[in-house]
Each structure stands twice: as C-alpha cells, then as structure tokens.
Amino acid sequence: MNITRTSIFTNITRTLDLPVTQEQINNYANGTLLQNAFPNLSPDDREFIKSGVTGEEWNELFGHMEE
C-alpha cells in the first residue's frame, strides 16, 4: 500500500510502498501502538509512518544508529 508522509524535520513529502493492510492502518489510527499495529515492518518503515522520516534521512541528519 502506498503511504505518503511529510518529514517532521525537512518538510519533504515522500510516498513509500509498504506491506501494510488497511486494517493495520485503521488499528494504528484508533490507538494501537505502532509496533503492535505493524509488527511486520522494520523500525525504519515504522518511523516513516510515524514521522515521515526515512531511514536514509535519519542517517543523514543524525548518523547511523544501531538497532
């Protein structure tokens, strides 16, 4: 599913094709914790849904972080 978000840091809008369902999106919108709503996504992909920040953008701004 295509997910479009605007980065909270750079105000750049991006769209990623992520393996999520409408049910997962609805659960998150209704208060399910991010990691519980999207257990199949990587931390980078969950961060994108939450803040619009991609893993690449995060690394450029803050350096690479260990998982």
C-alpha positions as CSV (number, residue, x, y, z in Angstrom):
1,M,0.0,0.0,0.0
2,N,1.3,3.4,-0.8
3,I,1.8,5.5,2.3
4,T,2.5,9.3,2.0
5,R,4.0,11.2,4.8
6,T,5.8,14.6,5.2
7,S,9.0,14.6,7.2
8,I,8.8,16.4,10.5
9,F,12.4,17.5,10.0
10,T,12.7,18.5,6.4
11,N,9.1,19.0,5.4
12,I,9.7,16.8,2.3
13,T,6.8,14.7,1.3
14,R,7.5,11.1,0.2
15,T,5.5,8.0,-0.7
16,L,6.7,4.5,0.1
17,D,5.0,1.3,-0.9
18,L,4.8,-0.6,2.3
19,P,3.4,-4.1,3.0
20,V,0.6,-3.0,5.2
21,T,-3.2,-3.5,5.2
22,Q,-6.0,-1.1,5.7
23,E,-6.9,-2.9,8.9
24,Q,-3.4,-2.2,10.2
25,I,-3.7,1.5,9.3
26,N,-7.1,1.7,11.0
27,N,-5.8,0.0,14.1
28,Y,-2.9,2.5,14.4
29,A,-5.3,5.4,13.7
30,N,-7.5,4.1,16.5
31,G,-4.7,4.0,19.1
32,T,-2.9,0.7,18.6
33,L,0.8,1.1,19.4
34,L,2.9,1.5,16.3
35,Q,5.0,-1.6,16.9
36,N,1.8,-3.7,17.6
37,A,-0.1,-2.3,14.6
38,F,2.8,-3.0,12.2
39,P,4.9,-5.9,13.6
40,N,6.0,-7.0,10.1
41,L,7.7,-3.6,9.4
42,S,11.3,-2.6,10.0
43,P,11.9,0.1,12.6
44,D,12.8,2.5,9.7
45,D,9.4,1.8,8.0
46,R,7.5,2.3,11.3
47,E,9.4,5.6,11.8
48,F,8.3,6.7,8.3
49,I,4.7,6.0,9.2
50,K,5.0,7.9,12.5
51,S,7.1,10.9,11.4
52,G,7.6,10.9,7.7
53,V,11.3,10.4,8.2
54,T,13.0,7.7,6.1
55,G,15.9,5.7,7.3
56,E,18.2,7.5,4.9
57,E,17.1,10.9,6.0
58,W,17.5,9.9,9.7
59,N,21.1,8.7,8.9
60,E,21.9,12.0,7.1
61,L,20.6,14.1,10.0
62,F,21.8,12.0,13.0
63,G,24.2,9.4,11.7
64,H,23.6,5.6,11.6
65,M,22.1,4.2,14.7
66,E,22.4,0.5,15.8
67,E,19.2,-1.5,16.1
